[in-house]
């Protein structure tokens, strides 16, 4: 559930822990909700509540009719890096780790499909994968966003 619109009891944070700041901007909410579920909490989505919120630079429908968002390189990097990082270093099940890894690959392939392949994009992909492997979770340096 997207963290921008979530409500929690303070006591839940005491048991589950805070959201992981090293994930910075993407996959933070997914990781926290999965961790909360490991502690036995249930995560609910209220479908009748609406919030005006922009999470992408471009909106399009994929071949399945699902709405997708495209992001600038800054966000693309974090989406891929954080999925790869969680696939390698999280305490989730192997199945969930594989899903995180595939999410990173799928996101890259989706960007290639809609933006086209470029050396710049491939470099961004490799940088996100490498930074995940070496645990470079720095969110301050702007040189990596190409």
C-alpha positions in Angstrom: 0.0 0.0 0.0 1.4 3.4 -1.0 2.9 5.0 2.1 1.6 8.5 1.1 -1.9 7.5 2.2 -1.4 5.1 5.0 -2.5 5.2 8.7 -0.7 3.3 11.4 -0.9 3.1 15.2 2.4 4.1 16.9 2.4 0.8 18.7 2.8 -1.0 15.3 6.1 0.9 14.6 7.4 -0.2 18.0 6.9 -3.8 17.1 7.7 -3.8 13.3 10.2 -1.0 13.2 10.3 2.2 11.1 10.4 2.3 7.4 13.8 1.8 6.0 15.3 5.2 5.1 18.1 3.6 3.0 15.4 2.7 0.5 14.7 6.4 0.2 11.9 6.9 -2.3 10.8 3.6 -3.8 9.7 0.2 -2.5 9.8 1.6 1.0 6.1 1.0 1.5 6.1 -2.4 0.0 9.0 -3.6 2.2 7.4 -2.2 5.4 4.0 -3.8 4.7 5.6 -7.1 4.0 7.6 -6.9 7.2 4.4 -5.9 9.1 2.7 -9.0 7.8 5.6 -11.1 9.0 4.8 -9.8 12.5 1.2 -11.0 12.1 -0.3 -7.6 11.2 -2.9 -7.4 8.4 -2.6 -4.7 5.8 -5.9 -3.3 4.4 -6.7 -1.2 1.3 -9.7 1.1 1.4 -11.0 1.2 -2.2 -13.5 3.9 -1.5 -11.0 6.6 -0.5 -9.5 8.8 -3.1 -6.3 10.9 -2.8 -4.8 13.2 -5.4 -1.2 12.2 -5.7 1.3 12.1 -8.5 3.8 9.3 -8.6 5.0 9.4 -12.2 6.0 11.7 -14.9 3.9 10.0 -17.6 0.8 7.8 -17.3 -0.1 5.0 -19.9 -2.0 1.8 -20.1 -0.1 -1.4 -20.7 -1.3 -4.2 -23.0 -3.5 -5.6 -20.1 -5.3 -2.3 -19.7 -3.5 -1.5 -16.4 -2.4 2.0 -15.7 1.4 2.4 -15.4 3.6 5.4 -14.5 6.9 6.3 -16.1 9.5 8.2 -14.1 12.5 10.3 -14.6 16.0 8.7 -14.3 16.2 9.7 -10.7 13.2 7.5 -9.8 14.0 4.7 -12.3 17.3 4.2 -10.5 15.7 3.8 -7.1 13.0 1.5 -8.3 15.5 -0.9 -9.8 18.2 -0.5 -7.1 15.8 -1.1 -4.3 14.1 -4.1 -5.8 17.5 -5.6 -6.5 18.8 -4.8 -3.0 15.8 -6.4 -1.4 16.2 -9.5 -3.6 19.7 -9.9 -2.2 19.6 -8.7 1.4 16.1 -8.8 2.8 14.9 -11.4 5.3 11.9 -12.3 3.2 11.3 -15.8 1.7 13.2 -16.9 -1.3 10.0 -16.6 -3.4 9.6 -13.0 -2.3 13.3 -12.3 -3.0 12.9 -13.7 -6.5 9.8 -11.5 -7.0 11.8 -8.4 -6.0 14.5 -9.3 -8.5 12.0 -10.0 -11.3 10.3 -6.7 -10.4 13.6 -4.9 -11.1 14.1 -6.7 -14.4 10.4 -6.2 -15.4 10.6 -2.5 -14.7 13.7 -2.1 -16.8 12.1 -4.1 -19.7 8.9 -1.9 -19.4 11.0 1.3 -19.6 12.8 -0.1 -22.7 9.5 -1.0 -24.3 8.0 2.4 -23.8 11.1 4.7 -23.9 13.3 2.7 -26.2 16.7 1.2 -25.5 19.6 3.6 -24.9 23.1 3.3 -23.6 22.1 5.9 -20.9 19.2 3.7 -19.7 21.3 0.5 -19.8 24.1 2.3 -17.8 21.4 3.3 -15.3 20.2 -0.3 -15.0 23.8 -1.6 -14.5 24.5 1.1 -11.9 21.3 0.3 -10.0 22.2 -3.4 -10.0 25.8 -2.8 -9.0 24.9 -0.4 -6.2 22.5 -3.0 -4.9 25.1 -5.7 -4.9 27.7 -3.5 -3.1 25.1 -2.1 -0.8 25.6 1.5 -1.9 22.4 2.9 -0.5 23.4 6.6 -0.8 20.5 8.8 -1.7 22.6 12.0 -1.7 24.9 11.7 -4.7 23.3 13.0 -7.9 26.0 11.7 -10.3 24.4 8.2 -10.5 21.1 9.4 -11.9 22.7 10.2 -15.3 
